[in-house]
Amino acid sequence: MSPHPVGQIAATLRTSRSVLIVCHVGPDGDCIGSALALALALDALDVPCIVGSADGVPETLRFLPASARIVTVPPADPPDASVAVECSTPERAGTFAAALVSARTVVNLDHHLMNSQYGTIVYWDTTAAAVGEQVEEIIRALGVPVTPAIAECLLAAVVTDTGVFRFPNTSPKVLRLAAALVEAGASTHRIVEQVYEARTPGSVRLLGQALATVRLTPDGRAAWTVVTPPMLADSGALPEDTTGIAGALRQISGVRVALMFEQTGDGIRVSIRSRDGARSNVIAEALGGGGHAGAAGFTQQGTLDDVVALTLKEVHKELTRPPS
């Protein structure tokens, strides 16, 4: 029987001369919180560690302990070991992809439904509610006590990836973990306040514009809206302020799939949120993306009208598939 990857990862990191922890592009609370928690644990063992994020840290997550240590420029020298946090492929690391795969040992840490299983050690667990669950296991295997700072980062990971314990992935295991993290000094209230209740005026204006132009399919089971660069400029919002717009559309009664189409310099970025058995990841994977059953995304080249039509075609396929 092969050894469990948690033990392998802990043994590798404990003896590494340098570690690079890499976030995926457009990092969320689970990715940032998990990366920082692991970095703080390695600090306790005096293992040199860098945390990298091609897109930096979203404003709403900068309250997390040690978030200022995250760099946006890859290191010049190959690390001894690297850890990919929720990167289904190396390319998901953006500008850190080359540095990630240059390490002597590459750890692939993920819980998404799609992963190419690259790397030296793969710990891919689709039953985990958040990658923070997996990182907590690694920290325990490292023998590092969960300090209040580590607990805050891990709780931010599980709170955000379960939608404050509202999503179907909220399991008894993750609730027990959350309780233990609160006992260790983390605050659910502080995380919810910082992540969900500290919106900038620009982000609120942008949300209002997006909601004002929402459209629904004739059957009312899918809703979508568009965010354009002029909308960002007019509202005074930042690109990261689009977070939460697709989720707001999912709240419409009867809507099973909600979509936000954002015009960017890289193409049309599409965020998908779903419920009641509709699978966001299946829609996204059909168009070159990926994610969770309830939340996924992808980027497509082409005109806005063409991407909307292509996406709605895949949404229709998902909503009309025979029951399993």
VOSEFI-45260 format. One record per residue (C-alpha): residue number from 1; residue in one letter; y, z, x. Coordinates in steps of 0.02 Angstrom, whole numbers. Layout:
N
ATOM, pos, code, v, w, u
ATOM, NUM, A, Y, Z, X
...
END
This chain:
324
ATOM, pos, code, v, w, u
ATOM, 1, M, 0, 0, 0
ATOM, 2, S, 169, -50, 72
ATOM, 3, P, 299, 89, 93
ATOM, 4, H, 430, 113, -42
ATOM, 5, P, 592, 24, 3
ATOM, 6, V, 695, 183, -18
ATOM, 7, G, 605, 264, 129
ATOM, 8, Q, 620, 106, 232
ATOM, 9, I, 806, 92, 197
ATOM, 10, A, 839, 274, 239
ATOM, 11, A, 742, 262, 403
ATOM, 12, T, 834, 103, 451
ATOM, 13, L, 1008, 168, 412
ATOM, 14, R, 979, 337, 494
ATOM, 15, T, 940, 254, 662
ATOM, 16, S, 1064, 110, 656
ATOM, 17, R, 1203, 97, 784
ATOM, 18, S, 1320, 13, 659
ATOM, 19, V, 1309, -23, 473
ATOM, 20, L, 1405, -147, 366
ATOM, 21, I, 1403, -114, 178
ATOM, 22, V, 1457, -268, 81
ATOM, 23, C, 1521, -279, -99
ATOM, 24, H, 1506, -433, -207
ATOM, 25, V, 1658, -538, -249
ATOM, 26, G, 1760, -468, -392
ATOM, 27, P, 1685, -295, -367
ATOM, 28, D, 1667, -176, -514
ATOM, 29, G, 1652, 12, -525
ATOM, 30, D, 1465, 15, -493
ATOM, 31, C, 1480, -91, -336
ATOM, 32, I, 1631, -1, -262
ATOM, 33, G, 1571, 173, -309
ATOM, 34, S, 1396, 143, -240
ATOM, 35, A, 1460, 68, -77
ATOM, 36, L, 1579, 213, -48
ATOM, 37, A, 1447, 344, -90
ATOM, 38, L, 1327, 269, 36
ATOM, 39, A, 1464, 258, 168
ATOM, 40, L, 1509, 442, 143
ATOM, 41, A, 1326, 489, 163
ATOM, 42, L, 1315, 391, 326
ATOM, 43, D, 1475, 477, 386
ATOM, 44, A, 1383, 643, 365
ATOM, 45, L, 1250, 578, 484
ATOM, 46, D, 1378, 512, 608
ATOM, 47, V, 1316, 333, 582
ATOM, 48, P, 1461, 211, 614
ATOM, 49, C, 1493, 119, 451
ATOM, 50, I, 1611, -13, 381
ATOM, 51, V, 1630, -55, 196
ATOM, 52, G, 1687, -233, 160
ATOM, 53, S, 1749, -319, 3
ATOM, 54, A, 1815, -496, 6
ATOM, 55, D, 1923, -459, -146
ATOM, 56, G, 1975, -285, -96
ATOM, 57, V, 1975, -140, -219
ATOM, 58, P, 2037, -157, -399
ATOM, 59, E, 2188, -47, -435
ATOM, 60, T, 2091, 54, -564
ATOM, 61, L, 1963, 107, -432
ATOM, 62, R, 2081, 156, -292
ATOM, 63, F, 2073, 338, -348
ATOM, 64, L, 1896, 350, -281
ATOM, 65, P, 1872, 453, -122
ATOM, 66, A, 1884, 348, 37
ATOM, 67, S, 1928, 187, -57
ATOM, 68, A, 2064, 154, 74
ATOM, 69, R, 1928, 128, 205
ATOM, 70, I, 1869, -33, 124
ATOM, 71, V, 1917, -184, 229
ATOM, 72, T, 1943, -365, 176
ATOM, 73, V, 1914, -446, 346
ATOM, 74, P, 1734, -459, 412
ATOM, 75, P, 1697, -375, 580
ATOM, 76, A, 1692, -488, 733
ATOM, 77, D, 1527, -420, 799
ATOM, 78, P, 1361, -427, 706
ATOM, 79, P, 1312, -256, 636
ATOM, 80, D, 1148, -173, 678
ATOM, 81, A, 1109, -161, 491
ATOM, 82, S, 1194, -226, 335
ATOM, 83, V, 1178, -176, 153
ATOM, 84, A, 1217, -301, 16
ATOM, 85, V, 1270, -208, -142
ATOM, 86, E, 1232, -311, -298
ATOM, 87, C, 1238, -479, -208
ATOM, 88, S, 1103, -586, -289
ATOM, 89, T, 1126, -711, -148
ATOM, 90, P, 1219, -691, 17
ATOM, 91, E, 1354, -808, -51
ATOM, 92, R, 1400, -674, -180
ATOM, 93, A, 1475, -578, -33
ATOM, 94, G, 1611, -710, -17
ATOM, 95, T, 1693, -711, 154
ATOM, 96, F, 1575, -572, 210
ATOM, 97, A, 1419, -680, 186
ATOM, 98, A, 1404, -732, 368
ATOM, 99, A, 1428, -555, 433
ATOM, 100, L, 1302, -490, 306
ATOM, 101, V, 1160, -603, 362
ATOM, 102, S, 1203, -586, 547
ATOM, 103, A, 1133, -408, 552
ATOM, 104, R, 969, -369, 636
ATOM, 105, T, 911, -287, 473
ATOM, 106, V, 978, -346, 305
ATOM, 107, V, 955, -230, 156
ATOM, 108, N, 964, -315, -14
ATOM, 109, L, 1008, -184, -145
ATOM, 110, D, 1021, -244, -326
ATOM, 111, H, 979, -208, -507
ATOM, 112, H, 1038, -370, -588
ATOM, 113, L, 913, -478, -680
ATOM, 114, M, 923, -619, -552
ATOM, 115, N, 903, -601, -363
ATOM, 116, S, 846, -724, -230
ATOM, 117, Q, 758, -581, -137
ATOM, 118, Y, 833, -624, 33
ATOM, 119, G, 843, -499, 174
ATOM, 120, T, 731, -388, 280
ATOM, 121, I, 712, -248, 151
ATOM, 122, V, 731, -286, -34
ATOM, 123, Y, 758, -146, -159
ATOM, 124, W, 777, -239, -323
ATOM, 125, D, 755, -130, -478
ATOM, 126, T, 805, -209, -643
ATOM, 127, T, 763, -48, -736
ATOM, 128, A, 906, 45, -652
ATOM, 129, A, 1058, 66, -763
ATOM, 130, A, 1170, 48, -610
ATOM, 131, V, 1147, 15, -426
ATOM, 132, G, 1220, 189, -409
ATOM, 133, E, 1050, 255, -466
ATOM, 134, Q, 968, 168, -319
ATOM, 135, V, 1100, 227, -196
ATOM, 136, E, 1077, 407, -254
ATOM, 137, E, 891, 391, -213
ATOM, 138, I, 933, 326, -39
ATOM, 139, I, 1056, 468, -10
ATOM, 140, R, 922, 595, -58
ATOM, 141, A, 801, 509, 61
ATOM, 142, L, 932, 522, 198
ATOM, 143, G, 934, 710, 169
ATOM, 144, V, 1122, 714, 142
ATOM, 145, P, 1190, 841, 15
ATOM, 146, V, 1287, 765, -130
ATOM, 147, T, 1464, 824, -99
ATOM, 148, P, 1598, 817, -235
ATOM, 149, A, 1665, 656, -156
ATOM, 150, I, 1494, 572, -156
ATOM, 151, A, 1464, 634, -333
ATOM, 152, E, 1630, 561, -393
ATOM, 153, C, 1587, 389, -321
ATOM, 154, L, 1411, 389, -394
ATOM, 155, L, 1471, 449, -565
ATOM, 156, A, 1601, 310, -567
ATOM, 157, A, 1459, 188, -535
ATOM, 158, V, 1351, 245, -680
ATOM, 159, V, 1496, 277, -801
ATOM, 160, T, 1565, 101, -780
ATOM, 161, D, 1399, 7, -783
ATOM, 162, T, 1342, 97, -941
ATOM, 163, G, 1510, 73, -1028
ATOM, 164, V, 1535, 262, -1031
ATOM, 165, F, 1355, 281, -1089
ATOM, 166, R, 1375, 160, -1236
ATOM, 167, F, 1272, 12, -1174
ATOM, 168, P, 1085, -10, -1208
ATOM, 169, N, 1048, 22, -1023
ATOM, 170, T, 1094, 206, -1048
ATOM, 171, S, 928, 290, -1012
ATOM, 172, P, 873, 472, -1007
ATOM, 173, K, 862, 453, -818
ATOM, 174, V, 1042, 399, -797
ATOM, 175, L, 1103, 537, -914
ATOM, 176, R, 1010, 666, -810
ATOM, 177, L, 1087, 592, -653
ATOM, 178, A, 1260, 600, -731
ATOM, 179, A, 1235, 783, -774
ATOM, 180, A, 1182, 822, -596
ATOM, 181, L, 1335, 731, -527
ATOM, 182, V, 1452, 830, -641
ATOM, 183, E, 1368, 989, -580
ATOM, 184, A, 1401, 928, -401
ATOM, 185, G, 1587, 916, -436
ATOM, 186, A, 1621, 746, -515
ATOM, 187, S, 1727, 726, -672
ATOM, 188, T, 1684, 606, -813
ATOM, 189, H, 1856, 638, -889
ATOM, 190, R, 1948, 591, -729
ATOM, 191, I, 1846, 431, -707
ATOM, 192, V, 1870, 374, -888
ATOM, 193, E, 2056, 412, -879
ATOM, 194, Q, 2080, 316, -716
ATOM, 195, V, 1971, 166, -758
ATOM, 196, Y, 2000, 142, -944
ATOM, 197, E, 2160, 234, -990
ATOM, 198, A, 2281, 190, -851
ATOM, 199, R, 2321, 9, -892
ATOM, 200, T, 2481, -67, -826
ATOM, 201, P, 2611, -137, -949
ATOM, 202, G, 2568, -310, -884
ATOM, 203, S, 2383, -291, -922
ATOM, 204, V, 2422, -232, -1099
ATOM, 205, R, 2538, -381, -1128
ATOM, 206, L, 2404, -498, -1061
ATOM, 207, L, 2273, -422, -1176
ATOM, 208, G, 2391, -448, -1322
ATOM, 209, Q, 2415, -632, -1278
ATOM, 210, A, 2229, -658, -1259
ATOM, 211, L, 2189, -574, -1425
ATOM, 212, A, 2325, -674, -1513
ATOM, 213, T, 2236, -838, -1471
ATOM, 214, V, 2056, -786, -1504
ATOM, 215, R, 1943, -914, -1587
ATOM, 216, L, 1776, -893, -1675
ATOM, 217, T, 1632, -1011, -1707
ATOM, 218, P, 1607, -1059, -1891
ATOM, 219, D, 1466, -932, -1910
ATOM, 220, G, 1571, -793, -1833
ATOM, 221, R, 1438, -748, -1705
ATOM, 222, A, 1535, -802, -1551
ATOM, 223, A, 1717, -774, -1504
ATOM, 224, W, 1818, -837, -1357
ATOM, 225, T, 1991, -841, -1283
ATOM, 226, V, 2078, -920, -1133
ATOM, 227, V, 2184, -843, -995
ATOM, 228, T, 2297, -961, -898
ATOM, 229, P, 2408, -936, -744
ATOM, 230, P, 2566, -949, -852
ATOM, 231, M, 2498, -807, -960
ATOM, 232, L, 2476, -699, -806
ATOM, 233, A, 2652, -740, -747
ATOM, 234, D, 2733, -713, -917
ATOM, 235, S, 2648, -545, -944
ATOM, 236, G, 2673, -483, -766
ATOM, 237, A, 2486, -454, -751
ATOM, 238, L, 2371, -470, -601
ATOM, 239, P, 2209, -573, -598
ATOM, 240, E, 2108, -411, -602
ATOM, 241, D, 2194, -366, -767
ATOM, 242, T, 2080, -488, -858
ATOM, 243, T, 1945, -355, -847
ATOM, 244, G, 1903, -291, -1020
ATOM, 245, I, 1965, -441, -1119
ATOM, 246, A, 1791, -510, -1157
ATOM, 247, G, 1734, -334, -1201
ATOM, 248, A, 1876, -319, -1326
ATOM, 249, L, 1817, -478, -1413
ATOM, 250, R, 1641, -409, -1425
ATOM, 251, Q, 1710, -272, -1537
ATOM, 252, I, 1741, -398, -1677
ATOM, 253, S, 1620, -366, -1820
ATOM, 254, G, 1480, -495, -1822
ATOM, 255, V, 1516, -561, -1647
ATOM, 256, R, 1361, -563, -1536
ATOM, 257, V, 1433, -662, -1389
ATOM, 258, A, 1611, -645, -1325
ATOM, 259, L, 1686, -759, -1193
ATOM, 260, M, 1842, -761, -1087
ATOM, 261, F, 1887, -923, -997
ATOM, 262, E, 2007, -897, -852
ATOM, 263, Q, 2089, -1041, -760
ATOM, 264, T, 2089, -1001, -573
ATOM, 265, G, 2111, -1096, -411
ATOM, 266, D, 1922, -1096, -391
ATOM, 267, G, 1885, -1171, -561
ATOM, 268, I, 1858, -1100, -735
ATOM, 269, R, 1793, -922, -722
ATOM, 270, V, 1695, -867, -874
ATOM, 271, S, 1658, -687, -922
ATOM, 272, I, 1522, -657, -1052
ATOM, 273, R, 1488, -500, -1153
ATOM, 274, S, 1351, -490, -1284
ATOM, 275, R, 1257, -373, -1399
ATOM, 276, D, 1121, -366, -1533
ATOM, 277, G, 991, -452, -1425
ATOM, 278, A, 1098, -597, -1362
ATOM, 279, R, 1074, -616, -1174
ATOM, 280, S, 1231, -645, -1071
ATOM, 281, N, 1130, -672, -913
ATOM, 282, V, 1030, -816, -988
ATOM, 283, I, 1190, -906, -1038
ATOM, 284, A, 1267, -876, -866
ATOM, 285, E, 1110, -927, -769
ATOM, 286, A, 1104, -1093, -862
ATOM, 287, L, 1276, -1129, -790
ATOM, 288, G, 1251, -1066, -613
ATOM, 289, G, 1297, -884, -634
ATOM, 290, G, 1208, -722, -673
ATOM, 291, G, 1223, -540, -721
ATOM, 292, H, 1155, -419, -850
ATOM, 293, A, 1090, -448, -1025
ATOM, 294, G, 1250, -373, -1096
ATOM, 295, A, 1374, -435, -966
ATOM, 296, A, 1372, -587, -852
ATOM, 297, G, 1480, -726, -786
ATOM, 298, F, 1496, -890, -692
ATOM, 299, T, 1624, -1013, -623
ATOM, 300, Q, 1624, -1198, -668
ATOM, 301, Q, 1723, -1347, -607
ATOM, 302, G, 1799, -1466, -734
ATOM, 303, T, 1928, -1467, -871
ATOM, 304, L, 1949, -1315, -981
ATOM, 305, D, 1894, -1411, -1136
ATOM, 306, D, 1736, -1473, -1050
ATOM, 307, V, 1688, -1300, -986
ATOM, 308, V, 1719, -1221, -1157
ATOM, 309, A, 1611, -1354, -1241
ATOM, 310, L, 1473, -1336, -1112
ATOM, 311, T, 1472, -1147, -1127
ATOM, 312, L, 1472, -1146, -1316
ATOM, 313, K, 1322, -1262, -1312
ATOM, 314, E, 1226, -1134, -1209
ATOM, 315, V, 1286, -994, -1323
ATOM, 316, H, 1220, -1090, -1473
ATOM, 317, K, 1051, -1109, -1387
ATOM, 318, E, 1042, -922, -1356
ATOM, 319, L, 1095, -873, -1531
ATOM, 320, T, 973, -991, -1615
ATOM, 321, R, 819, -957, -1505
ATOM, 322, P, 664, -900, -1600
ATOM, 323, P, 638, -711, -1600
ATOM, 324, S, 525, -656, -1457
END
